[in-house]
Amino acid sequence: MPEPKNEIRPLFIPLKYRFILMITLMLILLLGALILVLNVLQSRTIKTRIKSQGLFIAQNLAMTSRDDLVTYNYIALEKAANQAAEHPDVIHVVIHDKEGKIAGFSNRPDLQNRTLTDEISLLAVSAQTPQTHEGISNSATGPTMTIIFPVFLKDKKTRWGTIRVQLTLAPMNQQIRQTQWTVLGLGFIALIGGILFANLAAGRITAPLRQLMDITKEASQGNLKQDINIPAGDEVGVLASNFSIMVKELLTHKTALEEQLEEIHQLQQYSEKILDTMGDGLLSVTREKSVKQLNPAARKILNISQEITPRGLDISQVLSHTPELHDAMVKILDDPGLNRQQEITILQNKEPRVILMGFGVLDAQNNRSVEVIFNLHDITELKQLESRMRQSQRLADIGIIAAGLAHEIRNPLSAIKTFAGLLPQKVNKPGFLDKFQRTVPREINRLNGLVEELLELARTPNYNFTMINAARLLNDIVDLIEVDLDASDIVCVRNFGDNLGEIRADGDQLAKVFHNLIRNAAQVMPQGGTLTLEALRDNDKITIAVKDTGPGMPRETLSTIFTPFFTTKHKGTGLGLAITQKVVSEHGGDIKATSVQDQGSCFTVTLPADAC
């Protein structure tokens, strides 16, 4: 069970408060927009009403003052201006005559018959149509609206004066402010209500999310066995349901993974025990030539001290005292397609040890080898046992050889004995000594050859192994006896593979093997025929076949063809094929004979890859 993690607290505003803040801002914006719209609409409405009222006052005053303007009745005009100014929204009323002078100014008789030069007065005396102007009065009345209404005679062409009515906008502003305060009050109440509603709504929305968040926190800490029950009929409920399904699937996968992890742990322990107890050495090396792992048996075979930790070291450091193994492993790492097994002789404590080395390649998903595992098996004792077995076999064959030897030497000894017995009696007989000198040395040489072949068959071999080109060796042998083959009307066919390469062998001994096989094949074809020499290489072995088109051999002969002193020839000791088999065996190979009556025979020599 994993240790519980500390709760990760959010560094942002929670969703509930963001929802309330969003609703509050929306209400404030809505209230501000409402106040602005009401302010504009109310101001426009009141101004339109005041303007209409001012125009009405100015128009009535113009109708009643037209005759007084024509007669320059300033007293009547003054009185009319004062009466019009009695309206509560009117600040003052000014009547200009035709020349632009003040004909009447409400409550300002001192300005009568004077010409005003302020901007609004100049606009008034020059106006040809009714006009409206807003501005700030010099008095304390605040913002104002001035209505300018020109007065024309009945012909509507001659302007005879101007009526100017100045109205106050202060009541309008006061009414607008009252409306704003009312809207603000109502808006504040609505804002409080909206915040309370938003708080309630946010709580209903975020409460299931909070519960789901607590559940996910527990799940993140490893508690997947939870009863997720969130009664929400919306997207949150769907989310909780899906999360519940996901948690159950995670729990199932977690249980399965824990079981698999336990199995892997057991397999790992099992593999480690096998590696520790197995007799073969295992050495794992990456393609970069660094040691990844080795077992105790490999330490023993490679004579690596327990104080040294080879993991991560280059194999040149680990195998510095066994250069033969190092060179072979480097070749395999560079080209993993080489032969799978090799016999390598190393020196350990100044004593030769024979190591049978195999390997396997671990591939990645892209089929690129990433690691090579070498298997090292010390076969020194096995090799010694094989040598003793071969020696024992030779001793066992001595009985067979002795029987054959007795038969083979009886005739030469009988001839020598006969001539030795007749020697005192016929020494002076003409021609006897000549016959004696021909027969006795011949039989002695025959006995000497027999002894030499027996010694070659019985003695412990002492071969000189070197790397030899296989095709060149076979071609040299054929070239040597090709003249004799031609003389016997025998056609020699050579069928060699394109990539025979080199073999590790004693050239002289192998030359004797194939020379003997070719000579035997030629002897069974006295009337001529075809001799075929084939050589093929197949990864871990090289096969050389010698075929003839002679009469063939019966099955009984095939079973004893390699037995010493067995021969089908009128002349011969029967040791040639026995010696041939011995030489091939000492090279780690094998020789087999097949034959079909009246079609010919085939001798096949197979050498293992470690000899190639």
Buried (B, 14 or more C-beta within 10 A) or exposed (E): EEEEEEEEEEEEEEBBBEBBBEBBEEBEEBBEEBBEEBBEEBBEEBBEEBBEBBBEBBBBBBEBBBEBBBEBBBEBBBBBBBEBBEBEBBBBBBBBBBEBBBBBBBEBBEBBEEEBEEEBBEBBBEBEEBBBBEEEBEEEBBBBBBBBBBBBEEEEEEBBBBBBBBBBBBBBBEEBEEBBEEBBEEBEEBBEEBBEBBBEBBEEBBBBBBBBEEBBBBBBBEBBEBEBEBEBEEEBBEBBBEBBEEBBEEBEEEEEEEEEEEEEEEEEEEEEEEBEEBEBBBBBBBBEBBBBBBBBBBBBBBEBEEEEEBEEBBBEEBBEEBEBBBEBBBEBBEEBEBBBBBBBEBEBEEEEBBBBBBBBBEEEEEEEBEBBBBBBBBBBEEBEEEEEEBEEEBEEBBEBBEEBBEEBBEEBEEBBEEBEEBEEEBEEEEEBEEEBEEBBEEBEEBBEEBEEBBEBBBEEEEBEBEEBBBBEBBBEBBEEBBEEBEEBEBEBEEEBBEEBEBBBBBBEBBBBBBBBBBEBBBEBBEEEBBBBBBBBBEEEBBBBBBBBBBBBBEEEBBEEBBBBBBBEEEEEBBBBBBBBBBBBBBBBBBBBBBBEEEEBBBBBBBBBBBBB
